[in-house]
Amino acid sequence: MTPAPSPWVCATWLADLLQHRPVTATPEGEWRLLEVGCDAEHLYRAGHIPGADYIDTREVESLPLWNVVEPDQLRKVLLNHGLRADITVVLYSRGNYAAERLAHILLYAGVCDVRLLDGGWQSWLHVGFAWQTGAAPGIKPQMDFGARLPAQPALLLNMEQTQQRLTQPGTVLVSIRSWPEFSGRASGYDYIAATGDIPGARWGQAAGDSQFITNFHNADGTVRNPSEIAALWQQQHITGDKRVIFYCGTGWRASFAFFIARALGWPDIAVYDGGWFEWSQPIIGTQ
């Protein structure tokens, strides 16, 4: 397995890019910077990285289960934010996995080059770089996404697809939920009543809670070396020679795990979009 280029970039790299200074792994062609939040535009307006647009996860997720919106709606959202398949997109968020959730959706949609600010907004503040306030800059909508959407449908699975894959030998379902969630002591969310986890799933060593996986981060909030996380997964017999499907409550933490596995070069990885929230619905649990 050949490791993929790491999606994570440091604050200094981003600052140099914004100042048009030479950087390693320079984006080819156009690039865009977006802050990703959930009902948090007020935080963005109070202070954000210069030049960043704001996108809300509620634009790409649908009620009642917070699954990704239908392809036609997703295309409209991305075009309205000035995004195309051939534009490099750099994302960051504030202390949770909103950026990773959107990054995974962008890959599913067909964006070829997605980067993530390692440590998010806090890493930018920690270095002491300048920030600005106010509304998002005027973004010119695009007319053509430039690719069939979704271009990589196998990266994001619905329940039926997940169940079908689980019938195939060598498929592993990995719960990126905390131990209290996985063991059934807590649901992990105030809007999820059911406790427990999907039968047959393996615990993805995601200690912490729905906002922060302590096992996967350094003390400063940056991402641990993926090989160290792979060693944790191996303890649960989660390895890259299998077909691996990650899930969590509603997809955010699972998307983060997906990028770790992708950086390791694991060839057959996906996210079960609905996660425990969908699986635990009463109509499903009685089937």
Disulfide bonds with the S-S distance in Angstrom:
none
